Structures are given as structure tokens and as C-alpha cells.
Amino acid sequence: MNNSLFRKKSIEQILRNAEAESHSSGMSKILGVRDLVSMGIAAVIGAGIFSTIGTAAYDGGPGVIFLFVITAITCGFTALCYAEFASRVPVSGSAYTYSYVTFGEVVAWIIGWALILEYAIGNIVVAISWSSYFDNVLQGVGIVLPRWMVTDTATAQKVYDVARAAGKSVEGFAWSAAPVVGSTKLIFNLPAFIIVILVTMLAYVGIKESKRSANAMVGLKLIVLFVVFAVGIFFINTDNWTPFFPNNFGGVLKGVSAVFFAYIGFDAISTTAEECKDPQRDLPRGMIYSLIICTIIYIVTALVITGMVNYSEFQGVADPLAYVFEKIGQPRVGYFISISAVIAATSVLLVFQIGQPRIWMSMSRDGLLPKRFSKIHPRFSTPSFATIMTGILVAVPSLFMDASLVTDLTSIGTLFAFVLVCGGVLILPRENKSLTKSFSLPYINGQFIAPALWIIFAYFSRERIMGAFSGFGNEQHQEYLFLIFVLLSFGFSVFSFLRKWSLIPVLGVLCCSYLMIEIPINSWFVFFGWMLAGLIIYLGYGYRKSKLAK
């Protein structure tokens, strides 16, 4: 029996097991590069471009385009590392499976647990955003649902208190109009719940149906965004781009969590490895192509909307693309965009509801979760039980949860997974030349570049570094995170010099780590609590039931 918490699976062993599982499970291999790119766009071009881009533009002004560039470069480093893994380990499981090869079982479990934050809990945010847009569309045709059926308790009370404090009428508000059961007000988000159930049903009945739906929704989204560019470019006032950095670069970085949350979907592509026609060739291309396309779309969109309307007007605007067209006297275009936002959010929900069950399926195959999670439906060829459980995990909280509570948490979980994927590339076992491989991570010797970059970073951050060290013990928690990053980056520069580490994964680790420390500290406390709960579950079940324990 192997009692080590860090017991590993070899790449050859994973490939043999995956081949045996695929023959017995009968999962359909129907996805090509075009389908994977479409899934990537479906996941990335969603709530971010139709909603959170407004908040990011308000904080960063037109200069927010550099945040998209920074985020894209960070995700680019990560995507190349994902592509390296996907080419060498072309099986479902994403970062979970990759960590099993490099860091060992306990880290793999932690990653799998963290990915629940990215997929399942992140989808709660998307479902709530979908509900908001859907409610706007209904109101546009004269259908007004009771307010207590389209929100959560915390938001309802907050809106009620603000209105009363301002001396406004609160008649018809969710908090005042909600029915009371015992001493509890009955307030829930019914549209969010229903859409999750419907999307889960689609994910349940097959990857072919899901693929067709995702492709159709992506096509419509791209048409809508083309309309935004084609019409909006004639209403750009270049004076709105001055000042370009109204809140300096700190204002740009303030939107890290919201923008990164929009980008995280590209890694969902890697969970479909066992349904790809040629995963070693198609997965790397699908991830990289979709990331490039989405980055261009985000940058152009940000420039257009901040040129049409001054950045300062985006405060509190939940539907910025529709808002800018209403401001220029084109309400019909704005309403058309609102309808498109509903479809965009639906496509994000679909891709994430496809991804999470396949990670659970991989964990179940390894014995870390009960066998039912790896059960494949004989007719639909999907992980049926895992898909149902994912639907329940997302649908029930979306009835009652406040979306603002989990956006930062989702970004931390994703960045944590990205850090380990990039770090894992540095310690991958030597490549077996007998195995076919269609993608290789470009090797750039970081021996001198990494230390030089650290020196440049330390020079420009010298005041913050000196202030953090001199005030140690009296600093805010955020500065402690910054000091940890300084030490981490120094350590990576030293090892890069000594061991000639490849520069791309090193930069991936450091960029993702830096974005993590920009997320508010309260979310970190919740994240550590989540990780502790996951570790307890692993020690109580997965450690004993693991196939590697036998």
C-alpha cells in the first residue's frame, strides 16, 4: 500500500487507464478544432463583455484595455502550459489530472476542489447575471415579474434600505412586497434556477447537442458584437479617451477580479479531451485560438464603448453595451443587445456545466469520489450522475445567493489552479519519445531573463517593498500578500538562474500569483476555509479509497 499523500500517477499509466475507460464508457469523440474554439469563445465572451466590462471601465477609464492585455498575456502563458499538458496528457480532468502527474494526489485533490469554485460556484454568478438580463428583456415587452421572484434576500434588503434612506417610495420592492412564511420573507431568484435546470438537461442529453447549441449561440454573439463595432464606431468621440488613465494604473488593476472572471472559461476546453477527435493536436489549438480571438474582441469593445460614452458614466451600470446605445438615441439596438446578453450568458452556463462533471468523473475514476460520479449514461454518453449533481450544486444556491460574494472567490480558485499548472510544467517528467505529441511548449532559457525581470520589478516597487518591510506588524493584510509575492518571485528568479528554467511557465506562475494578491483579503479567508474543508473530505474519504492506495 502506498501511504504517501503525494503519490503520483505516471503519464503512461494515465493514458492506459483513459484508453481503457474510453473503450468501456463509449463517450463520443466528435469535437474538432472549430468546436473547441467555439466552446472557448462561448465561455469567455459572456457576462464579462455584457456586464462587468462597465465596472472595469469606470475604475480604469479607457486604459482598461491594458488590463485586458495583461490578463490575456497571463492567460496566454497559462494556455501554453495547458497546451503542453493537453498534448502529453490528453484525458479529461484539466488541472486536476495534470497535478496528479506532477505534484501528487493530495495537491491534485486540492486542485479538483478549487475547480469547483471556478466551474460550479462561478456558474452561480453567471446564472444570476442571466436572470438580470432576462428580467430586463421581459420588461421590454411589458412582462413584469414580482420583484421577490428575481433577486436574493441580501440584495432585496440592501435596495430597500437605500431607497428608504433616500426618502423614495418602496412600494413594489421585493423586501416590502414579498410574502412571509412564518417569520421569513419568501425571496428567491426563480429565473436563475430555471435556466440552470434547462442548461443541465442539455448537458445531460449529449455532447453533440451541446456542441450544436454552443456553436449557434457563439455565432449570434459574434454577429451582435460586430453590430456594436460597426454602428458604435461612428459615434466615438475621441475626447472621451482623455484622460486615458483617470485613476492611474491602480484604477486599471482594480478591475482584475471582474475581468479575470470573464477569461477563466478557456481552460474548460481541456475537460473535453476524451470527446475530441484528436486531443493532442486540437486541444492546444482550441485553447490558444479562442484566447487570441476573445482578447481582440474585449479590447475593441472597451475602446468603442469608452469612446461612445465617458468612462465616468459607467458607475453602477449592469448592462454597459445596451446603455451606450440608449445614450446615443438607439434604444432598439440596446434592446437587441440585451436579448443577445441572455444568449451569451446561456452559452457560458452550458460550457461550465459540461466542464465540472468531467472533472468529477476523472476524480471518481481515481477513487477520490464515489463510483457513481464516473458513471456514463448508456444512451447519451455523458457522465450522467455527475451532471445532475452539478446542476443541483448550481441551481439551488442561485435561488438565494448574492453574486457579489463569490466573484472574487471564483477568481482565486482559478488563479490557484493556473499557478499549479504552470508550476507543474517545470517539473514534468522527461518526455517519452515513443509517445506521439503534437505540441511542444517553446523553451526560452530564463537563466538571465527571470532575474533581470525581478530586478526591474523590485526597482519600480522599491517604495512599496521598503514600506511593507518597515511597517511589518502594522500593515494591512493585503501588504502581507505583497511581501509573500516578492519573496516568491525572488525564489523563482534564483531557481531560474540555477536550473535554467523555461521562462514561459515561470512568468505564468508569477503573473497569476500577482493577480491573486490584488484580490481583497476577505475572499482569501473564505478561500482558505474552502480549502480546509476539502482537505478534511480527502483525508476522510479519498485518501483511503484512492486506487493508488492499493
Secondary structure as GFF3:
##gff-version 3
##sequence-region A 1 550
A	DSSP	alpha_helix	11	25	.	.	.	ID=ss1
A	DSSP	alpha_helix	33	44	.	.	.	ID=ss2
A	DSSP	alpha_helix	47	47	.	.	.	ID=ss3
A	DSSP	pi_helix	48	52	.	.	.	ID=ss4
A	DSSP	alpha_helix	53	60	.	.	.	ID=ss5
A	DSSP	three_ten_helix	61	63	.	.	.	ID=ss6
A	DSSP	alpha_helix	64	88	.	.	.	ID=ss7
A	DSSP	alpha_helix	95	102	.	.	.	ID=ss8
A	DSSP	alpha_helix	105	116	.	.	.	ID=ss9
A	DSSP	pi_helix	117	121	.	.	.	ID=ss10
A	DSSP	alpha_helix	122	140	.	.	.	ID=ss11
A	DSSP	three_ten_helix	147	149	.	.	.	ID=ss12
A	DSSP	alpha_helix	153	165	.	.	.	ID=ss13
A	DSSP	alpha_helix	174	177	.	.	.	ID=ss14
A	DSSP	beta_strand	180	181	.	.	.	ID=ss15
A	DSSP	beta_strand	184	185	.	.	.	ID=ss16
A	DSSP	alpha_helix	190	205	.	.	.	ID=ss17
A	DSSP	alpha_helix	207	232	.	.	.	ID=ss18
A	DSSP	three_ten_helix	233	235	.	.	.	ID=ss19
A	DSSP	three_ten_helix	238	241	.	.	.	ID=ss20
A	DSSP	alpha_helix	248	253	.	.	.	ID=ss21
A	DSSP	alpha_helix	256	263	.	.	.	ID=ss22
A	DSSP	three_ten_helix	264	275	.	.	.	ID=ss23
A	DSSP	alpha_helix	279	308	.	.	.	ID=ss24
A	DSSP	three_ten_helix	311	314	.	.	.	ID=ss25
A	DSSP	alpha_helix	320	327	.	.	.	ID=ss26
A	DSSP	alpha_helix	331	365	.	.	.	ID=ss27
A	DSSP	three_ten_helix	371	374	.	.	.	ID=ss28
A	DSSP	alpha_helix	384	400	.	.	.	ID=ss29
A	DSSP	three_ten_helix	403	405	.	.	.	ID=ss30
A	DSSP	alpha_helix	407	426	.	.	.	ID=ss31
A	DSSP	alpha_helix	449	460	.	.	.	ID=ss32
A	DSSP	alpha_helix	462	470	.	.	.	ID=ss33
A	DSSP	alpha_helix	477	499	.	.	.	ID=ss34
A	DSSP	alpha_helix	503	517	.	.	.	ID=ss35
A	DSSP	alpha_helix	521	537	.	.	.	ID=ss36
A	DSSP	pi_helix	538	542	.	.	.	ID=ss37
A	DSSP	alpha_helix	543	545	.	.	.	ID=ss38
A	DSSP	three_ten_helix	547	549	.	.	.	ID=ss39
###
